[in-house]
Amino acid sequence: MKGQAQLIEYTLTILFSIIILIAVSGIIYSFYSSSLRQDAQNSLNEVDLAVSNAILKIYQQGKSSSSAPSNSTSVLIASVNLNLPSKISNKNYEVDLVQLNPLFTSIINLTVNGANVTPSIQTSGAKIVAKTTENPQTVVAKDLPNIDVNVQGSAINGRNATLRYYRYNFNGTVRDKIILGEQGIIIDITKIS
């Protein structure tokens, strides 16, 4: 009986040790994962802030410009090269400029039951969305509510991270646009028939 008791005692000791080892490994991995996610989020916040500052700087340059393109042409008014890191927390990442729905900026006069109603018009604004493309995936978004220029574009891992301010004339309508990276089409679609 003594031999069986020792065998059971050793088996339980080994089993208990394995359970403790798994629990400690899980806690360490959870701490590592959360610290990696927090580091990526802090780095993405810094990237968002750098892109936001560059957009505001190029916006001021573009708005102060008096360049007027002729019909069906565009003019590059300003350009800023962003020095973004090639990786964030050893992870690949992407920065996107997202234009929100312009519906709210299109409402100028609103009439309800024959009475003119002055709506509270808010600009649609834009967002800078920075995200890691590998695990742990982290997304950080920053609003750009105070610019009346459409934005578009993206940069992956800091490549092609150049902001450009264009002014274009499409059928007599002059519009401005801020573009991040390389884009083939800069004209906005305002109506689909």
N, C-alpha and C positions, 0 to 999 in steps of 0.2 A: 504494500500500500504506500510505503514511503516513496518509492520510485514514481508511482503515478502522481502523487501529490506534487512532487518536484516538477514533473513534466507539465502538469496543469499550471503550476505557479510560473514556470518559465514562459509558457505559451501566453498566459494572461499578461505577463510583464512585457513581452515582445509586442503583443497586440495593443496594449495601452501606450507603449512607446511610439508605435506607428501612428496611432490616433493623435497623440500630442505633436508628433513631427508634422503630420498633415495640417493640423490646426495652426501651428506656428508658421508653416509655409504659406498657408492661406492668408494669414494676417500680414506677413511680410509682403506678399504679392499685392494685397489690397492697398497697403501703404505705398508701395512702389508705383502702382497704377494711378492712385489719386495724386501723388506728387508729380508724376509725369504729366497727367492731365492739367494740373494747376500750372505747371511750368509752361506747357503749350498754350494755355489760355492767357497767361501773362504775356508771352511772346506775341500771340495774335493780337492782343490789345495794343501792344507797342506798334505793330504793323498797321493796324487800323488807324491809330493816332498819326503815324507818319503819312499815310495816304490821305487822311482827312486834312492835315495841315497843308500838304502839297496841293490838294484840290482847292482849298480856300485861297492859297497864294496864286495859283494859275487862274482862278475865277476872277480875282481882283485885277490881274493883268488883262484878261480878256474883256472884262466889262469896261475898262478904261480905254480900250482900243477903239479907234474910229474907222477901222477897216470895213469896207463895204464891197463884198464880192459881186461880180456881175452875174447875170442870170445863168443858172445851171452850173455854177462853179462853187468851189470852196476855198477858203483861205486859212492856212495854219497861222494862228495868232501867237500862241505861246507853246512851249514844250518844256517839260521838266523830267529829268531822268531820276527815278527813285532808286536808291541804293538799298534794295530789300535783301534780306539774307537768303541763301540758297536752300536752307532747311531750317525748320523750327523744331527744337528738341529732337533732332535727328529724324524728323518726319517730313515727308513731302507736304506741301500746303498750296493753297490757291486763294487768290484775292479776286473777288468779283465786285463790279459796280452794278448795282441793281436799281433800275428806275421803277418806282412804284406806279400804280395805275394813274394816268393823268385825268381821269374823269372829273375829279373835284376841281381841277384848275380850269376846266372847260365851262363850268357853270358861271355865267356872268349875271344874267337877269332871269329871275324866277318869278312866274306869275301863278298864283293860286286863287281860283274863283274870281278872276278879274282883278285881284289886288296884287300889286308888285311887292314881293317879299325880298328883303335883302338877306341872302343866306350868309352864314359864316363861312367864308371861303378860306380854305387852308390849302397851301400848295402841297402837291403830292410828295415832294421831297425825293430823296434817294437814300440808298443804304450802301455801306461798304460791308461786305460779308467776307470775312477771312475764316478759312476752315482747313483743318488738317485732313489729308486724304488717306491716312493710315490709322490703324488702331493705336491708341484710343482716339476716336474721332471727336474733335472739339470744334465748335462753331462760335464765332464772335461776330456780332453785327453792330454797326455804328450808324446812327442817323445823320443825314446831311439835310436838315430841314430848311436852311436859310439860303439856298441857291435856286435861282429860277432857270437853270440850264439843265438840259437832259444829260445823263451820263450813261456810259456803257463800257463794256470791256472786261478783261480779266488778265491776270498774270499768274503763271504757275511757277512755283519755286523761285520767284524773284526774276525770272527771265522775261524779257520784253516789258519790263516795268517802267514804261515811259508814259507820262500823262501828256496829252495833247489837247489844246483848246482850238476847236475849229469854228469858223463862222461860214455858213453855207447859204446859198440863195437857190431855192427850189421854186420855180414858177412865180417869181416875184416875192416870195415870202422868205425873209431872212431869219435864220435861227442859229443858235449857238449850241455847241455840244462839246462835252469833255469826254475824251476817250482814253482808256487804259489799255496799253498793249497794241497789238495789230488788229484792226477791224477792216473788213471789206466794205461794209455798207454803213454810212453814217446818217442817212436820211430817216426821219421818224415817220412811222405810219400813223396818221391821225384819223383816217376814216376808211372803213371797208364797206364797199357797196355790193 
